Amino acid sequence: MRKLPPLGSLRAFEAAARHKSFKDAAAELGVTPTAISHQIRLLEEICGRPLFQRRPRPLALTSAGERLFPVLRDGFDAFMAAVASASQRGEHAALRVTCPNAFASRWLVPRLPLWRQARPDISLEIIGTDVVLDLRAAAADLAIRYARRMPVGYAAQEIGRDSFFPVCSPTLLGEGARSIKRAADLWRYPLIHFDWTSKDPQAPTWRQWLATARSIDPNLPNIDKGWDLSFREELHAIDAVVAGQGIAILSDVVVSSELHRGALVKAHALSLPGYGFYLVHLANHPRQPLVEAFSTWMRSVM
């Protein structure tokens, strides 16, 4: 007869080790951080040694915790895969793909007819959201993550990177398009800004772009121009740019269709580095052939 530690303690430890946070583990499991701490203390008593180095912060695993974590992580993934394969969803259920809203709307959805031509036998459910869904909780089968670095703890592959340029409708520039040679020339037009949910201080925003422009041209006048239009959502900023309402710093991947057909143009040549697009899924996904089919298609069209 197997004598295992309480499942609650194992789940609490795996979630805390994965998030490197008792608070985030508690949010995932729907309990309090105190309950997570209690469950981990119980597991540490069973193991006879600490599993976390609690000070100094951030939270880190001890050598014993580092040995235990990958075994539990892979074990829970295997449990989830087995349950999913035995569930009533079966192989005929849609493959669920999550990705950022703007990427879904502007890049992926216009190319779905190509997917239907290539694989009419596989249905897709596209989950456009800027929230990072938990693949281990079966929130989706596969994710397109937008990040500076390769996501860890999953099977992941980079399928592309983007750059950010000042972009606008050609109707906004009119006959004066040729006169935009320096960054200061852009200040004659409305500047459009949108919030970055990642809160990355190095995000490719107007502030970052103007700082880069000044590093190249020290004589650039330091004009204190605020954003003429500001949006919470990136998609709304793109809509405003397409409508000719101003110039925004946008991803050349996200608005590639508009750039290709001439609905948008690059208003200035200076670019900022963007992020990587990564295909991410569980290493032992129960629907691996479908995941691989979508991954192969994405690599071919991106």
CORHU-V992551 format. One record per residue. N is the residue number from 1. RES is the residue in one small letter. SS is DSSP state (h for helix, s for strand, l for the rest). Layout:
BEGIN
N;RES;SS
N;RES;SS
END
This chain:
BEGIN
1;m;l
2;r;l
3;k;l
4;l;l
5;p;l
6;p;l
7;l;h
8;g;h
9;s;h
10;l;h
11;r;h
12;a;h
13;f;h
14;e;h
15;a;h
16;a;h
17;a;h
18;r;h
19;h;h
20;k;l
21;s;l
22;f;h
23;k;h
24;d;h
25;a;h
26;a;h
27;a;h
28;e;h
29;l;h
30;g;l
31;v;l
32;t;l
33;p;h
34;t;h
35;a;h
36;i;h
37;s;h
38;h;h
39;q;h
40;i;h
41;r;h
42;l;h
43;l;h
44;e;h
45;e;h
46;i;h
47;c;h
48;g;l
49;r;l
50;p;l
51;l;l
52;f;s
53;q;s
54;r;l
55;r;l
56;p;l
57;r;l
58;p;l
59;l;l
60;a;s
61;l;s
62;t;l
63;s;h
64;a;h
65;g;h
66;e;h
67;r;h
68;l;h
69;f;h
70;p;h
71;v;h
72;l;h
73;r;h
74;d;h
75;g;h
76;f;h
77;d;h
78;a;h
79;f;h
80;m;h
81;a;h
82;a;h
83;v;h
84;a;h
85;s;h
86;a;h
87;s;l
88;q;l
89;r;l
90;g;l
91;e;l
92;h;l
93;a;l
94;a;l
95;l;s
96;r;s
97;v;s
98;t;s
99;c;s
100;p;l
101;n;h
102;a;h
103;f;h
104;a;h
105;s;h
106;r;h
107;w;h
108;l;h
109;v;h
110;p;h
111;r;h
112;l;h
113;p;h
114;l;h
115;w;h
116;r;h
117;q;h
118;a;h
119;r;l
120;p;l
121;d;l
122;i;l
123;s;l
124;l;s
125;e;s
126;i;s
127;i;s
128;g;s
129;t;l
130;d;l
131;v;l
132;v;l
133;l;l
134;d;l
135;l;h
136;r;h
137;a;h
138;a;l
139;a;l
140;a;l
141;d;l
142;l;s
143;a;s
144;i;s
145;r;s
146;y;s
147;a;s
148;r;l
149;r;l
150;m;l
151;p;l
152;v;l
153;g;l
154;y;l
155;a;s
156;a;s
157;q;s
158;e;s
159;i;s
160;g;s
161;r;s
162;d;s
163;s;s
164;f;s
165;f;s
166;p;s
167;v;s
168;c;s
169;s;l
170;p;h
171;t;h
172;l;h
173;l;h
174;g;h
175;e;h
176;g;h
177;a;h
178;r;h
179;s;h
180;i;l
181;k;l
182;r;l
183;a;h
184;a;h
185;d;h
186;l;h
187;w;h
188;r;h
189;y;l
190;p;l
191;l;s
192;i;s
193;h;s
194;f;s
195;d;l
196;w;l
197;t;l
198;s;l
199;k;l
200;d;l
201;p;l
202;q;l
203;a;l
204;p;l
205;t;l
206;w;h
207;r;h
208;q;h
209;w;h
210;l;h
211;a;h
212;t;h
213;a;h
214;r;h
215;s;h
216;i;h
217;d;l
218;p;l
219;n;l
220;l;l
221;p;l
222;n;l
223;i;l
224;d;l
225;k;l
226;g;l
227;w;l
228;d;l
229;l;s
230;s;s
231;f;s
232;r;l
233;e;l
234;e;h
235;l;h
236;h;h
237;a;h
238;i;h
239;d;h
240;a;h
241;v;h
242;v;h
243;a;l
244;g;l
245;q;l
246;g;l
247;i;s
248;a;s
249;i;s
250;l;s
251;s;s
252;d;l
253;v;l
254;v;l
255;v;l
256;s;h
257;s;h
258;e;h
259;l;h
260;h;h
261;r;h
262;g;l
263;a;l
264;l;l
265;v;s
266;k;s
267;a;l
268;h;l
269;a;l
270;l;l
271;s;l
272;l;s
273;p;s
274;g;s
275;y;s
276;g;s
277;f;s
278;y;s
279;l;s
280;v;s
281;h;s
282;l;l
283;a;l
284;n;l
285;h;l
286;p;l
287;r;l
288;q;h
289;p;h
290;l;h
291;v;h
292;e;h
293;a;h
294;f;h
295;s;h
296;t;h
297;w;h
298;m;h
299;r;h
300;s;h
301;v;h
302;m;l
END
